[in-house]
Amino acid sequence: MSDTFHHAANESAGSPRDRVVILAHCIMNQSTRARWEGGGATRTEGAVEEIITPLLEHGVGIIQMECPEQTLYGNPRPPRSRDDYDTPEFKEKCREIAVRAMQTIENSTPEVIAALGFEGSPSCGVERTTRTIKGSRAESPGEGHLIEALRQEMREKGLDTPIIGVGLREGEMSIALGKLETLLKG
């Protein structure tokens, strides 16, 4: 890990460890997930407790990234794909959010144990996003715009931190939790 992001005081005997995760907004606030007349994205109420609870139990801080979709288009909003958001304005907003997350880290120098995105999101998908294929929205392998921007900013800062996708499909949550638990114990 780059010295820019790892504070020597974190390793002093008896000092608490300053550890954080970078979090997609909707993991702590599911109400920002797209909803529209007659439907909405699969979501839980409030926060995704399965993710938030272990972070709190291990004393890990949270850097919650702003939701670019909510910021630019509000809610309710119609469902959109990564391709629909493939505009200069949206990409710039994602870059700004990623830069702010990195500035927050630089200004406090915690150990960043992970970044967490939300699978299927056109913004925050890690391994799976939503694309427009033959005129229809469909889930497809790939990253969302914000995760792509965050990964680029992390690379430029020399931050080699895993990015974990949180999903609500059967089995996805347990995979994400397994990865997160391994990092929390480290």
C-alpha positions as a printed NumPy array, in Angstrom:
array([[  0.   ,   0.   ,   0.   ],
       [  1.257,   3.486,  -0.804],
       [  2.623,   5.54 ,   2.106],
       [  0.147,   8.226,   1.073],
       [ -2.632,   6.   ,   2.365],
       [ -1.119,   4.231,   5.359],
       [ -0.427,   6.242,   8.47 ],
       [  2.498,   5.044,  10.599],
       [  0.538,   5.817,  13.78 ],
       [ -1.833,   3.   ,  12.873],
       [  0.924,   0.535,  13.73 ],
       [  1.902,   1.955,  17.136],
       [  1.482,  -0.473,  20.005],
       [ -1.84 ,   0.087,  21.717],
       [ -3.137,   2.541,  19.105],
       [ -6.516,   1.87 ,  17.56 ],
       [ -6.333,   0.986,  13.88 ],
       [ -7.918,   3.543,  11.587],
       [ -9.543,   1.28 ,   9.018],
       [-12.206,   2.285,   6.523],
       [-14.175,   1.   ,   3.568],
       [-15.331,   3.058,   0.608],
       [-19.015,   2.339,   0.151],
       [-21.529,   2.697,  -2.674],
       [-24.214,   5.061,  -1.399],
       [-27.113,   2.624,  -1.729],
       [-25.548,   0.054,   0.603],
       [-26.31 ,   2.448,   3.475],
       [-29.373,   4.025,   1.86 ],
       [-31.448,   1.658,  -0.266],
       [-34.023,   4.397,  -0.934],
       [-31.669,   5.863,  -3.552],
       [-31.99 ,   2.755,  -5.764],
       [-34.044,   3.461,  -8.879],
       [-37.798,   3.296,  -8.547],
       [-40.469,   4.263, -11.012],
       [-44.195,   4.066, -11.516],
       [-45.061,   0.403, -11.581],
       [-41.698,  -0.889, -10.415],
       [-38.292,  -0.446,  -8.952],
       [-34.928,  -2.046,  -8.456],
       [-34.717,  -4.993,  -6.084],
       [-33.875,  -3.551,  -2.705],
       [-34.197,  -3.932,   1.02 ],
       [-35.442,  -1.285,   3.426],
       [-32.952,   1.149,   4.917],
       [-29.37 ,  -0.1  ,   4.82 ],
       [-27.995,  -3.478,   3.774],
       [-27.53 ,  -4.627,   7.369],
       [-25.622,  -7.786,   6.417],
       [-22.783,  -5.516,   5.233],
       [-23.048,  -2.607,   7.673],
       [-23.223,  -4.698,  10.875],
       [-19.831,  -6.458,  10.482],
       [-18.187,  -3.127,   9.661],
       [-19.521,  -1.619,  12.88 ],
       [-18.63 ,  -4.719,  14.918],
       [-15.019,  -4.502,  13.709],
       [-14.742,  -0.74 ,  14.267],
       [-14.322,   0.015,  10.57 ],
       [-15.202,   3.512,   9.393],
       [-17.29 ,   4.159,   6.304],
       [-16.634,   6.587,   3.477],
       [-20.009,   6.718,   1.737],
       [-19.765,   7.849,  -1.871],
       [-22.502,  10.04 ,  -3.272],
       [-24.902,   8.331,  -5.72 ],
       [-24.395,   9.934,  -9.155],
       [-27.792,   8.745, -10.405],
       [-29.631,  10.243,  -7.42 ],
       [-27.618,  13.468,  -7.573],
       [-28.182,  14.109, -11.269],
       [-31.653,  12.623, -11.804],
       [-33.373,  12.289,  -8.421],
       [-35.88 ,   9.575,  -7.579],
       [-38.251,   8.353,  -8.797],
       [-36.352,   7.986, -12.041],
       [-36.793,   5.604, -14.938],
       [-34.567,   2.552, -15.126],
       [-31.421,   3.194, -17.127],
       [-28.459,   1.165, -18.272],
       [-24.747,   1.88 , -18.181],
       [-25.078,   2.835, -21.85 ],
       [-27.841,   5.357, -21.06 ],
       [-25.498,   7.014, -18.56 ],
       [-22.592,   7.039, -21.012],
       [-22.542,  10.845, -21.238],
       [-19.799,  13.396, -20.509],
       [-21.882,  14.925, -17.677],
       [-22.458,  11.598, -15.935],
       [-18.875,  10.402, -16.343],
       [-17.574,  13.711, -14.959],
       [-19.887,  13.419, -11.933],
       [-18.541,   9.895, -11.299],
       [-14.97 ,  11.144, -11.576],
       [-15.716,  13.984,  -9.114],
       [-17.185,  11.525,  -6.602],
       [-14.184,   9.195,  -6.922],
       [-11.762,  12.114,  -6.49 ],
       [-13.611,  13.241,  -3.321],
       [-13.373,   9.724,  -1.877],
       [ -9.619,   9.717,  -2.489],
       [ -9.252,  13.207,  -0.976],
       [-11.077,  12.045,   2.154],
       [ -8.573,   9.215,   2.491],
       [ -5.549,  11.423,   1.804],
       [ -6.69 ,  13.932,   4.419],
       [ -6.994,  11.341,   7.201],
       [ -4.625,   8.53 ,   6.074],
       [ -6.59 ,   5.475,   7.233],
       [ -5.99 ,   1.919,   6.078],
       [ -8.519,   1.309,   3.29 ],
       [ -9.457,  -2.357,   3.531],
       [-11.958,  -2.463,   0.642],
       [-14.323,  -0.608,  -1.614],
       [-17.842,  -1.989,  -1.947],
       [-20.039,  -1.571,  -5.01 ],
       [-23.525,  -2.844,  -5.793],
       [-23.93 ,  -5.545,  -8.43 ],
       [-26.203,  -4.832, -11.382],
       [-25.927,  -1.079, -10.959],
       [-25.054,   1.021, -14.018],
       [-22.956,   3.148, -11.637],
       [-21.673,   0.828,  -8.92 ],
       [-21.636,  -2.649, -10.428],
       [-18.302,  -4.392,  -9.811],
       [-18.597,  -7.585, -11.836],
       [-22.093,  -7.079, -13.232],
       [-23.744,  -3.961, -14.606],
       [-26.828,  -3.195, -16.691],
       [-26.352,  -2.663, -20.441],
       [-28.627,  -1.9  , -23.372],
       [-28.543,  -4.936, -25.639],
       [-30.65 ,  -4.959, -28.812],
       [-32.753,  -2.105, -27.447],
       [-33.492,  -3.695, -24.058],
       [-31.837,  -3.414, -20.658],
       [-30.047,  -6.56 , -19.546],
       [-27.456,  -7.412, -16.95 ],
       [-24.021,  -7.963, -18.402],
       [-20.479,  -8.544, -17.119],
       [-18.608,  -5.327, -16.412],
       [-18.195,  -2.368, -14.096],
       [-20.473,   0.588, -13.585],
       [-19.263,   4.112, -14.352],
       [-18.536,   5.118, -10.728],
       [-16.614,   1.933,  -9.919],
       [-14.614,   2.42 , -13.113],
       [-13.767,   5.997, -12.058],
       [-12.935,   4.892,  -8.501],
       [-10.656,   2.114,  -9.752],
       [ -8.832,   4.651, -11.963],
       [ -8.369,   7.107,  -9.078],
       [ -7.149,   4.316,  -6.797],
       [ -4.668,   3.175,  -9.455],
       [ -3.35 ,   6.738,  -9.885],
       [ -2.854,   7.019,  -6.103],
       [ -1.128,   3.644,  -5.843],
       [ -3.929,   2.208,  -3.716],
       [ -4.182,  -1.542,  -4.288],
       [ -7.434,  -2.258,  -2.494],
       [ -9.963,  -4.95 ,  -3.4  ],
       [-13.324,  -3.837,  -4.76 ],
       [-16.124,  -6.177,  -3.684],
       [-19.526,  -6.391,  -5.362],
       [-22.535,  -6.695,  -3.047],
       [-25.59 ,  -8.275,  -4.627],
       [-29.083,  -9.311,  -3.629],
       [-29.299, -12.385,  -5.859],
       [-29.243, -15.76 ,  -4.145],
       [-25.724, -16.574,  -2.997],
       [-24.221, -13.172,  -3.847],
       [-24.474, -11.766,  -0.336],
       [-22.663, -14.727,   1.217],
       [-19.835, -14.401,  -1.333],
       [-19.438, -10.683,  -0.588],
       [-19.589, -11.316,   3.165],
       [-16.948, -14.038,   2.923],
       [-14.567, -11.683,   1.123],
       [-15.311,  -8.864,   3.56 ],
       [-14.885, -11.06 ,   6.669],
       [-11.453, -12.171,   5.431],
       [-10.386,  -8.532,   5.09 ],
       [-11.89 ,  -7.545,   8.45 ],
       [ -9.851, -10.207,  10.253],
       [ -6.602,  -9.045,   8.596]])
